[in-house]
Amino acid sequence: MNKNLIVWFSALLPWLAFSQGKVEGMVMDTSEGENNLGLSGVNVYWQDSQTGVVTDFDGKFSIPYLKDFNKLIISYVGYEPDTLTVNTPKYIRHTLKASNALDEVIVKKERDAIQKTFFSPSNVVTVNSAELLKAACCNLAESFETNPAIDVNLSDGLTGTKQIQMLGLTSPYLLITQENIPMVRGASQAYGLTFTPGTWIESIQITKGAGSVVNGYESISGQINTELVKPLTDKAIFVNGYANQNGRYELNTHFNKKLTEKLSAGFYVHGNTRTQKEDINEDGFLDAPLADQINIMNRWQYQDPEKGWVSFFNVRFLNDEKQVGQMDFNPDTDKFTTNSWGSEINTRRFDTSVKLGYVFPELPYQSFGFQTSYSLHKQDSYFGFGTYDIDHESLYGNLIFNSIIGDTRNRFATGITFAYDGYDEMVTGTDYSREDRSVGAFFEYSYENLEKVSLTAGLRVDRHNRLGTFMTPRFHIRYTPWEKGSLRGSFGRGKRAANIFAENQQLFASARKVNILDTDGNVYGLEPEDAWNYGVSFLQGFNFLNKKGDISVDYYITDFTNQVVVDWENPQEVSFYNLDGNSSAKSFQIELNYELLARLNFRTAYKYYDVSTDYQGGTLQKPLQAQHRFFINLGYVTKAKEDGAQWKFDYTLHSMGEMRLPDTSTNPDQYRLSDHSSPYNLMNAQITKVFSGKFELYLGAENISGVQQDNPVLAADDPFGPNFDTTIVYAPIMGRMFYGGFRFKI
């Protein structure tokens, strides 16, 4: 497809859209008095029709006006439902009354733990806290075990750090944000997902394909945005304790206080430790790192809806220490010696952010927002005799203005972005320090006709000191061919500077020699990565035997015009070079969700990946990537009693097909692997006993069938020799693991 035509098409198509009436508004909670706190997740729909929406995180909604219907129903769990008579398109500010003020009993259905929207032009899946509680969910990296949209893999045979993939591509190709501020990037790519505790997460939005131009140019395969718990709506006190049989202990505490009618504050503390040494496979190496982490966040929320202001201020400090290597390694006596092979990875991180929003009281469709963040990330680490130290200082700012063109069916967002990244990076004595600076402007148009067509088209232009000046177009469209059907299409461009060492830190835990084969580019001598993503998806809701369900099918292609190829095919080295030829990732997924019985939910998915790259030695499938994956999740909850007591049961199966393994044919016989791994099944389960709305206990098991990779550490008997390698990991290292914990909240 001609790229210039795509750019012009995405810029001009918005002006071809037409308008029609819409009812917009905000749903609030009367119990908050003058605060008028917006309620998220409220159902808003026309009586006797199939047209409905759910309010966003600020309680706002937009629904098409249907002249054949005039009864608008607003309902939410725990609140008295209301029916409004609406005869013309207009703006509505409505408050709901808590149901505990009523004498009668109200029976409602709770929101789904995973929500898919039928009306958004983008393919977005929202995972709320109910879904996160189905597993131990100790941190963000472990939050996707019950969700087929994201794949979770181990990165190496030492740290046990979980890495995520989407559409067949690893996390660096995802834009990972925290409340729409870029978060896991640069120096934090390898371990940053473990720096957000699971209890801090209110919800996760997963966007497949090219993201919004408002959030930047780096998104290639999609975006993951986490919303943190809010001081105003989180529990006043929350305590979560966790322990497993392998010596991992964790404690989370939340303390929230409403200081005034408009100001609330939260103080959150997370700590985890592992002091127990485990070597279940008896190869002489720790199966999981010895670790200590302390993570503290202070969060302030100010909200004055009458004057239109809302703001958040965050400040956080983290200290994370890991020790990996051989069982008898002692850093005090064995560091930088051949007594025993070992490694330490110590990270200190400070970050702060401010979000400020203003809605014009007389023009509720018009607003501006400002986001800014600063972080300082310091990692000191060594692996055997090699060292890797990186300091990453980052400053980010984004100013956004939202308004309409003519009427509220035609919206736009425009603004400017500034970003600075300073890297002090040392790789075994070689200095790779550098600075990245960029400034950009964007414009995004949205047309909403929830009955038939909605679209979003955006274009941004950025100037980067090392990537040059470039344009990033993005386009999403949604069409409703029939009732409960949603057909989507999208395309977009993404561009990024690859941080080859920070993103591939597992290579340091091996005897491989590092080669950078190109030297003419501006990024480690390499050219920036540049890719186009195209995708189509279809979502169909249905009712069968009086039970609701949905089925979705999507197909995405990511086509690289340039990529930094990470070539592991020589077992004695790893090479980085610019793509010469083709590289693409093709992803197909079909998913079914259905309520089998009352409170028994079934979710299953099949995924197929074709991820191939032209290496110097020929075209190969991506290593350590299962082409075929199968997923099943079953969740059952008993009927809750008046005090909230109930049981919850959850079971998940991941079936992994064979994976191509990097070539080891030139190794000695005892250190050679087969060309492909064997398929395996991974099963997890959890039981939760809710005693009341204040206290619950949970017990669970991971890897129930005890699947283990036989040789995750090649040449474990000769760690200082030429064949030592911990990078070829395709299956769990630890066997069956049991855990338990509690949650207390008031």
Buried (B, 14 or more C-beta within 10 A) or exposed (E): EEEEEBBEBBBEBBEEBEBBBBBBBBBBBBBBEEBBBBBBBBBBBBEEBEBBBBBBBBBBBBBBBBEEBBEBBBBBEEBBBBEBEBEEBEBBEBBBBEBEEEEEEEEEEEBBBBBBBBBBBBBBBBBBBBBBBBBBBBBBBBBBBBBBBBBBBBBBBBBBBBBBBBBBBBBBBBBBBBBBBBBBBBBBBBBBBBBBBBBBBBBBBBBBBBBBBBBBBBBBBBBBBBBBBBBBBBBEBBBBBBBBBBBBBBBBBBBBEBEEEBBBBBBBBBBBBBEBBBBBBEBBBBBBBBBBBBBBBBBBBBBBBEEBBBBBBBBBBBEBBBBBBBBEBEBEEBBEEEEBBBBBBBBBBEBBBBBBBBBEEEEBBBBBBBBBBBBBBBBBBBBBEBBBBBBBBBBBBBBBEBBBBEEBBBBBBBBBBBBBBBBBBBBEEEEBEBEBBBBBBBBBBBBBBBBEBBBBBBBBBBEBEBBEEBBBBBBBBBBBEEEBBBBBBBBBBBBBBBBBBBBBBBBBBBBBEBEBEBEEBBBBBBBBBBBBBBBBBBBBBEEEEEBBBBBBEBBBBBBBBBBBBBBBBBBEBBBBBBBEEEBBBBBBBBBEBBBEEEBBBBBBBBBBBBBBBBBEEEEBBBBBBBBBBBBBBBBBBEEBEEEEBBEBBBBBBBBBBBBBBBBBEEBEEEBBBEEEBBBBBBBBBBBBBBEEEBBBBBEBBBBBEEBBBEBBBBBBEBBEEBBBBBBBBBBBBBBBBEBBBBBBBE
